[in-house]
Amino acid sequence: MTSDTPILTNQVEYHPFKEQADLLEFCIENEVMLTAYSPLAEGRIIRNDRLKAIGARYGKTEVQVALRWLLQQEQVTAIPKTSNPAHIQAYFNVFNFELADEEMMQIFDLQGGLLTRLQTALGL
Ligand SMILES: NC(=O)c1ccc[n+]([C@@H]2O[C@H](COP(=O)([O-])OP(=O)(O)OC[C@H]3O[C@@H](n4cnc5c(N)ncnc54)[C@H](OP(=O)(O)O)[C@@H]3O)[C@@H](O)[C@H]2O)c1
């Protein structure tokens, strides 16, 4: 059975270690939001060297870089979880900096060499 009501969002696991390129392309084409659950990979992104190095340029943590990377993608939002009030504050403090295109791509490349595969496919 299908619904006549348009789908507002599709909630799936999405974070710097999880590729969702095909689904995101579908969501953009069909004007459906992609809601990223486990956006911090259940905490596994903590202490990631690449995210930490990028964050250091902006005075941000690896957590904030991961959330910013999600929010800067078209039609993506995120629902990070925490039991720590200080972490809630940190989650909100991601709207006053912007990742450069190159940094966005460096984070995409954490997904098992997606950037390398894209560059090869595009002949770059
Ligand atoms: N639709 C579905 O099937 C589905 C499946 C899974 C999850 N979800 C939803 O997705 C949401 C979040 O996903 P998630 O709970 O899997 O994990 P997540 O948001 O990816 O990660 C949360 C973990 O990161 C830790 N964390 C955050 N900031 C930290 C910091 N600065 N230092 C150290 N640890 C830090 C938190 O610990 P603290 O508590 O100590 O901050 C928490 O353990 C939840 O609302 C959940 O319901 C939905």
The ligand as a Tripos MOL2 file, in Angstrom:
@<TRIPOS>MOLECULE
LIG
   48    52     1     0     0
SMALL
NO_CHARGES

@<TRIPOS>ATOM
      1 N1         15.9740    5.1380   13.3450 N.am      1 LIG1
      2 C1         16.8010    4.2250   13.8150 C.2       1 LIG1
      3 O1         16.7580    3.0380   13.4650 O.2       1 LIG1
      4 C2         17.8780    4.6410   14.7780 C.ar      1 LIG1
      5 C3         18.9350    3.7680   15.0620 C.ar      1 LIG1
      6 C4         19.9590    4.1960   15.9230 C.ar      1 LIG1
      7 C5         19.8940    5.4630   16.5180 C.ar      1 LIG1
      8 N2         18.8300    6.2900   16.2270 N.ar      1 LIG1
      9 C6         18.7470    7.6020   16.8730 C.3       1 LIG1
     10 O2         19.8740    8.4040   16.5460 O.3       1 LIG1
     11 C7         20.1600    9.2780   17.6250 C.3       1 LIG1
     12 C8         21.6390    9.3070   17.9390 C.3       1 LIG1
     13 O3         22.3330    8.1450   17.5830 O.3       1 LIG1
     14 P1         23.2570    7.2770   18.5650 P.3       1 LIG1
     15 O4         22.7130    7.3520   19.9290 O.co2     1 LIG1
     16 O5         23.4070    5.9400   17.9580 O.co2     1 LIG1
     17 O6         24.6870    7.9260   18.5970 O.3       1 LIG1
     18 P2         25.4400    9.2920   18.1540 P.3       1 LIG1
     19 O7         24.5620   10.4820   18.2790 O.co2     1 LIG1
     20 O8         26.1410    9.0140   16.8840 O.co2     1 LIG1
     21 O9         26.5560    9.3270   19.2950 O.3       1 LIG1
     22 C9         26.1930    9.5790   20.6300 C.3       1 LIG1
     23 C10        27.3800    9.2310   21.5270 C.3       1 LIG1
     24 O10        28.4290   10.1860   21.3220 O.3       1 LIG1
     25 C11        28.9330   10.5320   22.5880 C.3       1 LIG1
     26 N3         29.5390   11.8640   22.5720 N.ar      1 LIG1
     27 C12        29.0190   13.0130   22.1060 C.ar      1 LIG1
     28 N4         29.8780   14.0540   22.2760 N.ar      1 LIG1
     29 C13        30.9740   13.5310   22.8800 C.ar      1 LIG1
     30 C14        32.2140   14.0670   23.3210 C.ar      1 LIG1
     31 N5         32.5110   15.3590   23.1620 N.pl3     1 LIG1
     32 N6         33.1080   13.2350   23.8990 N.ar      1 LIG1
     33 C15        32.8310   11.9260   24.0590 C.ar      1 LIG1
     34 N7         31.6720   11.3420   23.6570 N.ar      1 LIG1
     35 C16        30.7520   12.1280   23.0710 C.ar      1 LIG1
     36 C17        27.7260   10.5020   23.5020 C.3       1 LIG1
     37 O11        28.1650   10.3180   24.8300 O.3       1 LIG1
     38 P3         27.5610   11.2690   26.0060 P.3       1 LIG1
     39 O12        26.1920   10.7720   26.2930 O.co2     1 LIG1
     40 O13        28.5380   11.0750   27.1250 O.co2     1 LIG1
     41 O14        27.5600   12.6740   25.4740 O.co2     1 LIG1
     42 C18        26.9580    9.2870   22.9760 C.3       1 LIG1
     43 O15        27.4220    8.1000   23.5990 O.3       1 LIG1
     44 C19        19.3220    8.8150   18.8020 C.3       1 LIG1
     45 O16        18.2960    9.7640   19.0000 O.3       1 LIG1
     46 C20        18.7560    7.4780   18.3610 C.3       1 LIG1
     47 O17        17.4390    7.2680   18.8430 O.3       1 LIG1
     48 C21        17.8420    5.9030   15.3660 C.ar      1 LIG1
@<TRIPOS>BOND
     1     1     2 1
     2     2     3 2
     3     2     4 1
     4     4     5 ar
     5     4    48 ar
     6     5     6 ar
     7     6     7 ar
     8     7     8 ar
     9     8     9 1
    10     8    48 ar
    11     9    10 1
    12     9    46 1
    13    10    11 1
    14    11    12 1
    15    11    44 1
    16    12    13 1
    17    13    14 1
    18    14    15 2
    19    14    16 1
    20    14    17 1
    21    17    18 1
    22    18    19 2
    23    18    20 1
    24    18    21 1
    25    21    22 1
    26    22    23 1
    27    23    24 1
    28    23    42 1
    29    24    25 1
    30    25    26 1
    31    25    36 1
    32    26    27 ar
    33    26    35 ar
    34    27    28 ar
    35    28    29 ar
    36    29    30 ar
    37    29    35 ar
    38    30    31 1
    39    30    32 ar
    40    32    33 ar
    41    33    34 ar
    42    34    35 ar
    43    36    37 1
    44    36    42 1
    45    37    38 1
    46    38    39 2
    47    38    40 1
    48    38    41 1
    49    42    43 1
    50    44    45 1
    51    44    46 1
    52    46    47 1
@<TRIPOS>SUBSTRUCTURE
     1 LIG1         1 GROUP 0 **** ****
